[in-house]
Amino acid sequence: MFAQLKEEFIDIIIIVALSEDELEKVQKAIFNDKLDNLLKNMFQKKKESRKYARDFIEKHVESVIKDRERITEKEILEAVEISKNVFVV
């Protein structure tokens, strides 16, 4: 079960661009003193154990991403203007 959890964790982390702090928060949320319970729950799911692990990890990744500072429309427009000046074709 631990190998499956680790594989799902790596698959998701590779896809999602997290900062070092965000990655640490996700790791602490998953690989902590409650890990035994998580692995037991995965074992009980039998054929659905990978899906259970993936859903569990995704829930924690989404939670961390929701805490990110929002980009304002003004910042987007400023970035577009800068890119027009820098990347002139």
C-alpha positions in Angstrom: 0.0 0.0 0.0 2.8 2.4 0.8 4.4 1.8 -2.6 1.0 2.7 -4.3 0.6 5.8 -2.1 4.2 6.9 -3.0 3.6 6.3 -6.7 0.4 8.3 -6.7 2.0 11.1 -4.8 4.9 11.3 -7.2 2.5 11.2 -10.2 0.5 14.1 -8.9 3.4 16.2 -7.6 5.2 15.9 -11.0 2.1 17.3 -12.8 1.3 20.1 -10.3 3.8 23.0 -9.9 4.1 23.5 -6.2 6.5 25.8 -4.4 8.9 24.2 -1.8 6.6 25.4 1.0 3.5 24.0 -0.6 5.2 20.7 -1.3 6.2 20.5 2.4 2.6 21.2 3.5 1.3 18.4 1.3 4.0 16.0 2.5 3.2 16.8 6.2 -0.5 16.3 5.6 0.0 12.8 4.0 3.1 11.3 5.5 2.5 11.9 9.2 1.5 9.9 12.3 -1.8 9.1 10.8 -0.2 7.3 7.8 -1.0 3.8 9.3 -4.7 4.7 9.2 -4.5 5.9 5.6 -2.7 2.7 4.5 -5.3 0.6 6.3 -8.1 2.5 4.6 -6.4 1.9 1.3 -6.1 -1.8 2.0 -9.8 -2.0 2.8 -10.6 -0.5 -0.6 -8.8 -3.4 -2.3 -9.1 -2.8 -6.1 -9.9 0.9 -5.5 -6.8 1.5 -3.3 -5.0 3.6 -5.9 -8.1 5.8 -6.5 -8.5 6.2 -2.8 -4.8 7.3 -2.5 -5.1 9.6 -5.5 -8.2 11.3 -4.2 -6.7 11.7 -0.8 -3.5 13.3 -2.2 -5.5 15.5 -4.6 -7.6 16.8 -1.8 -4.5 18.0 0.1 -2.9 19.5 -3.1 -6.1 21.4 -3.8 -6.3 22.7 -0.3 -2.7 24.1 -0.6 -3.4 25.6 -4.0 -6.6 27.3 -2.7 -4.4 29.2 -0.2 -2.4 30.8 -3.0 -2.6 34.6 -3.5 -5.0 35.5 -6.3 -3.7 37.2 -9.4 -5.7 40.4 -10.1 -6.9 41.5 -13.5 -4.6 44.6 -13.3 -1.6 42.3 -12.8 -2.6 40.3 -15.9 -2.9 43.4 -18.0 0.5 44.7 -16.8 2.1 41.3 -17.7 0.6 41.5 -21.2 1.9 45.0 -21.7 5.4 44.0 -20.5 5.4 40.9 -22.8 4.4 43.1 -25.8 7.5 45.2 -25.2 9.9 42.4 -24.4 8.7 39.8 -27.1 8.4 42.1 -30.0 8.1 40.2 -33.3 
